[in-house]
């Protein structure tokens, strides 16, 4: 829109989005509603009449980052509305930054908009105010995306029914609340129509999708689907997109979706946070503890779908973790041969029940174990990537960087996994959002390197 055609005196809102992909989806919905109501979204504190900060509050470092972001917005602008997970700890925010205008918790879009209305009352426009406005969270209107055009996060539920001892997510986001399957599928369909090539399915517990709705059936495109993970995946496969599953809790029914991956209906990729390999530590974490069965299942999954990529996260130095239990974790890595792994040294989270467990591991021991863990996994990852040298990998281009195209294979989720650097990407005329077959010529601990395969 040109400056001449812009409405006069439009309220200007700055926006800071922190945290996980689930928080990113919350930010997209708030931004969409702001745009629907005629507010301008501006990129600097100086231009903004008010700033919204969507916070994270899961671990201490995230809390510190959120408080710093609020402080910066207060210093640079002075009018700040706070929302998100840290909003559940309003007393901490008020103690640190008493001048904030409003505080609300995650996915509380109505409170955010109410605070914006108080700070920047909507201007009456007699020409358009009689036209009904569409809500940001209406699945008929996708609205603003904060990801590149060619991929999008698809949030299928909120909250979690588990009470892992190290986690405070349920206290922030509540118990599991699933979206009806037809609503999710319609949103996915509209994303596909808008140019999205890859869907990243997210929730707090993707495997539990629909349990709160008793797997109620709904109709989409003339066919009935249950509100259940497998049925959702079957519906998403009809769109012909890359569909990637995140935050999959290792329930037995995860086995049911592996054949869909083998048949090319889903990306052969599972993001499963195993967290540890010691049955005793897992019990203290209030996580599933049948490690032998987990290894057997991984073997079965790979027998059914040899291309399967498994990514996971682990916590080392959990209270009471012994040297022998840490060695058990290293042995699990050797046996499981996971493709992608992240790890964290345990740190207390305010409000987590694990804080009361006896025998905390000294900080220097935690850091030494973390270093050993990551060194062991680096060798595994490097070997698994080296095995792909000489193969042809289907990739999705994310960006251009000089002569290179930066892409991802089916094994690589954005932001958290590796990349495929296509050496002749510019020469081949590649563009972001395009699929390309790449001959892999080299690898390291994280990334692959190759050239466009022109055989087609």
Steps between C-alpha positions, in 0.01 A plus 500: 500500500642843411533773762235706317246220537579415862232584760592794722576458872519120492625351828849351470596186691846356546525127564763276660447123473702261718487129575404179326304441177178476702561854626578606143153384393351707785694802368367441148143501628545819701667676208223391267234642732693826529511531120132407470417786737704749300815531710838539331776259603829688511857366529652749745436625852521863384215458252270308736225652712501185713705177505369147557751247635402132470716326761639157581527375858593131487859501630708757685689617191169558318363695798812717502474559124134597532564740788787656303274543196232667714765724654635602160151581374430704814826692462459563127125562485343503848158360405515120523236227499625159617349166405609137467623232737686733736173687541400221738758648738359851505647577842853441367438728203346773717787475747758540223307737272219665697410736216368249248148576382354150508595137565324193364581132456547287187233491228300771680445699182196683636696650792778615267254669267319655795826651626581632151154657480560680831843626392395576140121531472382381158416789267144513367481478121140550380578342164614163634379465859172342388691221323534192725858426600645151497665368815870411483445155642221416256627206297348659188765773510866405519630853541858605571782244500836556668666213314617507136223456244589139422461346847265548793437369850164326542397500866253218565445536874587697810608384845610162631360231730842378616666622815869447428686599813738737319228682304259783583329523160161370632498775761551754221293355216259271685381149421471361148249679276492357147372683195233305305659316213294667227606843626867399486464349154327811364780717634757271341312512171501879499871506583561273202295731278713789627823341379614302804703192401576362849281469809660462841243343731546627856336472841613417852420132441420414139440132579216587740316700236124453532489305826315787671242499220463121521634488141176652370452452125465804272455537125747659259482482120206264527686243708479427873816527710541433870663768712802274547865519398492230233179628340635855502816379326291315240307819430813715478651251255221589255651847458822376340722705734797409713345427841739481795399384850642666811464435874387140456465326835606132467157339538449155341271642230794692353574165334186551286636801314832345392335322201370840385862618494613190314230567240615859447191656656691663787858610526700214655583711804412469868581753769472299824637642828627182672667710777707215654576127487514402866166352618555647848577849369205483261277406792626803692423707190153339482576381147457156334783274618499185283833569328542148359161525334595843365807355330293214358246745361770712338630186327147412379439852376820494296421155365167635374638837384879491443505871412365597843676788676464512879578815693484518878589704805654391830570643844832418667581561865141451619479491883627164624654395165796273583814439297364157408169646383680755288704219343170324434391808307819491291440130430148586382644751252734234363216251457228735377719681244271802496545742212451832676534562874484800728592495868477726801668498837221491756421832662224564756186662363296707741189298585626161375461208741846370408644784706414304816684182394806403708863464386540787254788451258780759541511755219850407388396134475193593297709700255760223469225246428338730247830539315556123494144441385524747212841367395361147483197610300714713266687187392169319440351788305814541289498131409132500409542806279814359337295196397292735281798608291441378144122490538245733341286688754177682433539847654297815558684828440481753784730780379780607267841602630728613218568199279341266755143395548422417862257210507368226727450131434209294629716434810533869591246713683553877479697672775584183698663255259768516233512651153587392149733750334445479124828616349360586155166630624526845342627356173209257495254787543356375828255712697369477858202267523609274214562127525822369349687171481853538635791260456677489837877543466611561859393529863606603850347456846194706412463582130514352152662650190407426141403614153177506303429164338403571137417144400128579482 
